[in-house]
Amino acid sequence: MHMIQAAIIVVSSKICRGETSDKGRTDLEKFLNNNDIQIVAYEIVEDDRKDISESLLSVCTSIAPQVILTLGGTGVRPTDWTPEATHDVIEKEIPGIAEVMRGESLKKVKTAMLSRGIAGIRGSTIIVNLPGSPKGVKENLATFIPILDHMVDKVSNATAMSA
């Protein structure tokens, strides 16, 4: 297993405006490092479809990490736009990731059925929407980290072959 490069995009107007702190960052960084995932970018954006899409596009274009993890904005609140913004950016969807995350989360908490997060690919970057809660982030990551290396290999080989 090699070190995977990941960008984190936190979707939270409250953190952006300084109304609340980014409580999960330190634990998330530790968790990812322990799983051979290096954070190459960390951004915080407003709960706004256009802002989220622009951030995803910018990170895909300028940094092109192997993985982008979005945190937050996946629920049913009127301000939750992360899945729609991700749909605006991805070229292919990977529905199995979101299905497994929701299925595993549902075993722990009934409100998991309200999660609308998706996963997909843009170029050679895999984008996965995670919930906003630090506990939910770790639990959801744990569902696909075991196959992340394989996924990254497949996506980067497909890109190399079509280039």
C-alpha positions in Angstrom: 0.0 0.0 0.0 1.4 3.4 -1.0 0.6 6.8 0.5 -2.6 8.2 -1.0 -3.0 11.9 -1.5 -6.3 13.4 -0.4 -7.9 16.8 -0.3 -10.5 17.7 2.3 -13.3 20.1 1.6 -15.3 21.0 4.7 -18.8 22.3 3.8 -19.9 24.6 6.6 -21.1 28.2 6.5 -20.8 28.3 10.3 -17.1 27.3 10.3 -16.5 29.7 7.3 -17.9 32.6 9.3 -16.1 31.7 12.4 -19.3 31.0 14.4 -18.0 27.5 15.3 -14.7 25.8 15.3 -13.5 22.9 13.0 -13.7 20.4 15.8 -12.9 17.2 13.8 -9.8 18.3 11.9 -7.1 17.0 14.3 -8.7 13.6 14.7 -9.4 13.3 11.0 -5.8 14.2 10.1 -4.5 11.6 12.6 -7.0 8.9 11.3 -6.0 9.5 7.7 -2.3 9.5 8.5 -2.7 6.2 10.3 -4.3 4.8 7.2 -1.5 6.0 4.8 -3.5 8.9 3.5 -1.7 12.3 3.2 -3.7 15.5 3.3 -2.5 17.7 0.4 -5.2 20.4 0.7 -7.7 21.4 3.4 -10.5 23.9 2.5 -13.6 25.2 4.2 -16.4 26.4 2.0 -19.9 27.9 2.5 -23.0 25.7 2.3 -23.6 26.9 -1.3 -23.9 24.7 -4.4 -21.9 27.0 -6.6 -19.1 27.5 -4.0 -18.9 23.7 -3.4 -18.7 23.0 -7.2 -16.1 25.6 -7.8 -14.0 24.3 -4.9 -14.2 20.7 -6.2 -13.3 21.9 -9.7 -10.4 24.0 -8.5 -8.9 21.2 -6.4 -9.3 18.7 -9.2 -7.6 21.0 -11.6 -4.9 22.7 -9.6 -3.9 19.9 -7.2 -5.4 16.7 -8.8 -5.3 14.6 -5.6 -6.2 10.9 -5.9 -9.1 11.5 -3.5 -11.3 14.5 -2.4 -13.3 13.9 0.7 -16.1 16.4 1.3 -17.4 16.7 4.9 -20.9 18.0 5.6 -23.9 19.2 3.6 -25.2 15.7 2.8 -28.5 15.8 4.7 -32.0 17.1 4.1 -31.6 20.7 5.4 -32.5 23.4 2.9 -28.8 24.4 3.0 -27.4 20.9 2.2 -26.1 21.0 -1.4 -23.0 18.8 -1.4 -24.4 15.9 -3.4 -25.8 18.2 -6.1 -22.6 20.1 -6.3 -20.7 16.9 -6.6 -23.0 15.7 -9.4 -22.2 18.9 -11.2 -18.5 18.0 -11.2 -18.2 14.3 -11.5 -18.0 12.4 -14.8 -18.9 9.0 -13.4 -20.8 8.0 -10.2 -19.7 5.1 -8.0 -23.1 4.3 -6.3 -21.7 1.3 -4.3 -19.6 3.5 -2.0 -22.6 5.6 -0.9 -24.8 2.5 -0.6 -22.4 0.7 1.7 -21.8 3.9 3.8 -25.5 4.4 4.3 -26.1 0.7 5.0 -23.4 0.5 7.6 -24.4 3.8 9.2 -28.1 2.6 9.3 -27.0 -0.2 11.7 -25.9 2.5 14.2 -28.4 5.3 13.7 -31.8 5.5 11.9 -31.2 9.0 10.6 -28.5 7.6 8.3 -31.3 7.0 5.8 -31.5 10.8 5.4 -27.9 11.0 4.1 -27.8 11.9 0.4 -24.0 11.7 0.0 -22.6 10.3 -3.3 -19.2 9.2 -4.7 -17.8 9.6 -8.1 -14.8 10.3 -10.4 -13.6 13.4 -12.2 -10.5 12.7 -14.3 -8.2 10.7 -12.0 -9.7 12.0 -8.8 -12.3 10.1 -6.7 -14.7 12.3 -4.8 -16.6 11.0 -1.8 -19.2 12.9 0.2 -19.0 12.2 4.0 -21.3 13.4 6.7 -20.4 16.4 8.9 -20.1 14.7 12.2 -16.5 13.7 13.1 -17.8 10.3 14.3 -19.8 9.8 11.1 -16.8 10.7 9.0 -14.6 8.0 10.6 -17.3 5.4 10.5 -18.0 6.1 6.8 -14.3 6.2 5.9 -13.8 2.8 7.5 -16.3 1.3 5.0 -14.2 2.0 2.0 -10.6 2.6 3.2 -9.9 -1.2 2.8 -10.5 -0.9 -1.0 -9.2 2.7 -1.5 -5.8 1.6 -2.8 -7.5 -0.7 -5.3 -9.9 2.1 -6.4 -7.1 4.6 -6.8 -5.1 2.1 -8.9 -8.1 1.4 -11.2 -8.9 5.1 -11.6 -5.3 6.2 -12.3 -4.7 3.3 -14.7 -7.9 4.1 -16.6 -6.7 7.7 -16.9 -3.2 6.7 -18.0 -4.6 4.4 -20.7 -6.9 7.0 -22.1 -4.2 9.7 -22.2 
